[in-house]
Amino acid sequence: MIKIYGSARSSAGRCYWMLEELQLPYEVMPLNMKEREHKSEDYLKINPNGKIPAIVDGDVTVWESMAITSYLAKKYQSPLAPRTPVEDAHMMQWSFWALVDLQKPAVDWLIQEMFVPEDKRNHQVIEDAKKIIPNYLKTLERGLEGKTYLVDERFTVADLNVASVVHLVNSLGMDLAPHKNIDRWMKACKDRPAFQKLAKMREA
């Protein structure tokens, strides 16, 4: 059985989403972050970076959330996996873009809003994120023009990875309504039963 380390409320959430999409059995391995168990000697053998998420699938260990989602889709021959090298490249393209470009300012904003006391909060970081994120959303809006999903006409690992970041952006208060393609696409992604299961996990 696959073992997963990391809370569904963290970046591990997209890994839970993939596991639910594939209907794979898995075991949640609790880590007490306040007690810094993610920096323990035992966990560092799993992820030498001392971060979450990570999975152990038999004798295979994978860390970094988007590497995990890609691995799971491909290993278990899911319809979410690429079928050609071109599809693979385009799925990686959108996934890397979401991680490197869109997620960075969103996480900076999240840290200031959720983890920094108000009297020490850097409001400039938040304002900068609010300015730059709409520019990135324009890229995604264009990428979805005339399309149901990002790659081919089916839901794939690219949609899962990118939607997980867009959901974070939306939860921070960024209105998606002006972006008609993104708004339509996100509703389709969030209507999926696997995402609904993830949403319930995050509420627990």
N, C-alpha and C positions, 0 to 999 in steps of 0.2 A: 504493500500500500504506500502511496506517495505521502511523504511527510512535508508539511509546509510550516515555515517559521515566519511569523509576522502577522499583525492584526489586519483584519479586513478593512479597517479604517485608514490604514496606511497605504503606501504604494503597493503593498502586497494585494490590495483589493483587486487589481486587474488579474492577478494570478488566481484568486478565488473565482473570479468571473469565468476565466478560461476553464478551470476545473469543473465548474457547474455546466458550462456549455458542452463539455465533453462527457459529462455525467460519470466522471471518474471518482472512485472512492479515495478519500484522503483523510489524513489524521493531522489535526492542528497541534503543533508543538508549542506550548506556551513559553514565552520569554518575558520575564519581568524587567521591563526597560528601566524602571526607577532603581532597581537593584543592579542595573548594568549587566544583566545576564548575557546581553548581546556582545559584551566584551570579554566574556569568560573564556577560559582556555578551551573548553569543550566546543563552544560555538565557533570560535575562531578557526577550528579545524574544518568547519563547514563553510563559513564565509570569512576569509582572512581579513576582510575589510571591517568586520564587526558591525555590519549593517543588515537590515532586513529589506526585502524578503530573501529567502533561500528555500530550495526544495531538495529533498533526497528521494530519488526514485530508484529503488533497488541499490545498485552500486554506482549510480550516477548522481552527482551533486551539481546543481546549477544555481547561481545567484545572479542578481540584476533582473528586475521584474519583466522587462520586455524580452530579455533572452529566455526567461522561463516560459512566457506565453508562446513564443515562437517554437521553442523546443517541444512543448506539450502538443501543440497543433500538428507539428510534423511527425513526431514519434507515433502518435495515436491516429495518424492518417485521417485527420478531421477535414471536413469540407472547408474549415477556416484556414487551412494550410495552403500555401502556393502550389499550383499545378505545373507551372513552367518557370524557367529562370527569370523571365520578364516579370511575371507576377511576384516572384520572390523579391526581385529588386524594388518593385514599386511598394510592396508591403514594408520592406526595410526602410525605404525612403520616407514614407509617412510616419513610421514609428520613430525613426531617429529625429525627424523634424519635431514631432510632438515632445519628445524627451529633451532635446537640446534647446529648441527655440521657445516653444509655448510653455512648457512646464517650469522653466527656470524663473521667469518673473512671477508666475502664479505661486510657486513655493515661497519665493521671497515675500510676497504679499501675505500668504498664509502665516508664515512665521511671525511677522509683525503683528497681525491681527489676533492670533491665537496664543502665542507663547511669550510675547514681550509685554511686560507691564505697561499700561497706558502712559505712565509718566516717563517711560524710557523708550517709547515707540518712535521709530524713525518714519515719520509720515511721508518723507520724500520718497522712500522706497515704495510705499504704497501708491503714491501718485504716479511715480515712474511706471509701475506695473500697469496701472489703469490706462496710461497713455500708449504703452507699447503693445499690450495684448490685442487691442482691436486691429492693429496692423497685421498681426499674425493670423487673426481670424479671417481677414480678407483673403489670405492665401488659401485657407481651408474652404472658404465660401466659393472661390473660383474652382477649386479642385473638385467640388461636388456639383458643379453646374451641369445640369442635364443627366445626372447620375443618381442612382439609388444609394450606392455604396462607393467606397473609395477605389477599390480594385475589382474589376469585372462587375458583374451585377449580382453579387452575393455578399453576405456578411462574412468578413474575414478577420484574421488576427490584426490587420491594419486598422479596421474599424474599432475593434475592441481596445487596442492600445491608444488610439487617438481619442476615442470617446471618453476613456477614463480620465484623460487630462482635461478635455473640454468640460466634463462634469465638475471637476475641481474648480475650473474657472467660473462656471455658472454658480456653484455653491458659494463662491466668494462675493457674489452679487453682480457679476457681469451679465447684462441682459443679452440674451441670444436672439430675441425677437427681430431685431433689425437685420439679422443674417438669416434670410429665409431658407436657404439651402441647409445651413447648419441646424437650424431649429427643427426642420422636418426630419433630417437625418438623425439627430439626437433623440427625437421622440421614438423613432423606429428602433434605435439601439436600446433605449431604456424600457421599451415594451417587451423586450425579450425575457422569457421566464428566468434565464440564468442571471440577468441583471437584477430582476426583482428579488431573487434569493439573496444576492449580494446586498441589496438595499436593506433587507430584513436583518442580515448579519450586522450591518453597521448600526442599526437601531438598538440591537441587543445590549 
